[in-house]
Amino acid sequence: MGNISKQKWYVAGLRMGSDGTSDLEIANTLSHKKDDLDIYNNSWGIGFFKAVLPSTQYTLEQGITEGRQGKGNVFVFAGGNNGNNDGNVNYNPVANSRHTVAVGAVNDSGNQASYSEPGAPLFVSAPSSDGSNSNNIRTTGLYKDDGDNSNDYIPFGGTSASAPQVSGVVALMLE
């Protein structure tokens, strides 16, 4: 297989919104360790904002030009799961930014998942739940040392399951 990469990978779980979220809090989160983190995977709803977020937009622009010591950060955003209710990623002020990669979801037949929001900002789609194999995407569950392994891997769906797959491909491309 050749040489194994000596690239150091940093993974950070960043939390925001535990007691409300502001434009400044989003901007601070999206610039956290911007010279150390390559990719910011975002799978959170934006329903609380329907307006322009000036600090966040500035942070995204600075991230793609100055992050990673001038090589630029990559911001991947889940496109949204409100497609069944006329949701549209065009109205998401963050995923609609030209500085982000907005990700939709497709079902096991390769068609748009019923909940996946449409819109011009969608750059790519990745597999997720929906259709005949709704539980095929899985993630780790909370581990309990009780001998029952049924909760070790749990179903995971929506565009929140699609976005990390795209982030993984981006990581391989940066390698």
N, C-alpha and C positions, 0 to 999 in steps of 0.2 A: 504494500500500500504506500510505500514511500515514507518520507519523514513525517512524524507526528508534529503538528503545529506546537510551537512554544508560545503561542498567543495567550495572554492572560485574559480571562473572561471575568467580568464583574456583573453580578446580578443584584439588582436592588428592588426590593418591594417597597414602593412609596405609597403612603396612605394620605389621603386628603378627604375633606368633607365630613369628618366625624361630627362636627358641630356647625355645619353650614359651610358653604364654599363661596369664595369670592374670586374675582378676576385675578387679584394679586396672589392668592393661594395657588391657583392653577399655574400661573406664571412661575412662581417659586418652585413648584413641583417639577415642571417641565424644564427647569434649568439646573436642577439638583445634580451636582457633579458632572456638569456638561462636558468637561474635558476627559472624564474617565469612562462615561457611559456612551456606547455607540448607538444603541437603539432604545427608544422609549415606546414600549407597547402599551396602548391605552384601550381599556375595555370598560369604560364607564359611560353612563348615560349623561346627556347634556340637557335633559328636559328642563332643568332649572334655569337655563340661559337661552334666550331667543334673540339676544342682541349681540352686537359686536363686542369683543373682549379685547380692548386695546393693549393691555399689558401682556396678555397671552399671545396675541398676534405678533407683538414685538419680540417676545421671547422665542417664538417659533422661527422667526426670520433670523434672529441672532444665532439660534442653535444650528440652523443649516449652513450658516456662513462661518461661525466661529467655534462651534463645538468640536470636540475631539482634536484640539490643538489646530484648528483651521481646516480640518477635513470634513466637518459637518456632522451633526447628529441626524438620525433618521427617526421620524415620528410616525408611528403606525397607529391608526385609530380604527376601532370597530365602527362600521357604518350605521349601526342602529337596528333595533328589532321591532320597530313600530310600523312595519310595512302593511300589516293587516288593518291598521287604523289610519291609513293615509299619511303615515310618516314619510319623510323625505330627507335624505342626508343633505340636500341643498340648504336646509334651514338649520343645520348644525354649524355654528360659527367656528368650530375648531376643525372638525373633519372636512369642512368645506374650504379650508385654507389651502393655498397652493404650496404650502410648506409641509404638508402632511400626505401620508398614503392612507386613503380611506379604503376599507375592506368590507366587501359584502359577503354573503353566505350562499352557497349552492348546496342542493340536496344530493342524495346518492345517485340521482340520475343526471347530475350536472346542470340542473335547472335552478333558477333563482329560488331560494328558500322562501316560503310563503310570508315569513315575517321580515325578511331582509329588506331594508329600505332602499328604494331606487334613488337615483340622482346622478347628476353630472360629475360630482367629485369622486365617485367610485373608481378606483384605479385598478383594482383586482378583486377577485372573489376566491374563496377557499372553501373546502368542504366543511359542513357542520351538520347539525341535526335537521330533521324534517324529512318527510317521506317514509318509505317502508322500513328503513333502518335508523330510526330516530335516536337510538342509544349507542351508535357505533363510535362516536367521539367520547373518549373517557379521560378523566384526570384523576390524580391521586386524591383520596378522601382522607379524613382524619383517622389516623392509625390508633387502634386500641389493641392492647396486648391481651385479647380475650379468646384467642383461638378462632374467632370468626373473621374470615378474610373477605366477606361479602361487601364490606364498605371500603376496602382498600382502594378500589378504582370505581369511580362513580360517573354517571352520564354527565356530559358537559356540552352545552349547545349555544346556539345564537351566534351572532357576529363576534361575541366575546371568545368563542372557540376558534373562529376563522382567523382573527387578527394575530394570535400568537404563532400560527402556522406560517403566516407571511413574515413575521418577525424572524422566525427561524431560517427561512430562505434568505432573507436579507443578511442575517449573520453569516451564512455560508458564502454569500456573495462578497462580503467584506473580508472574509478569510483570505 
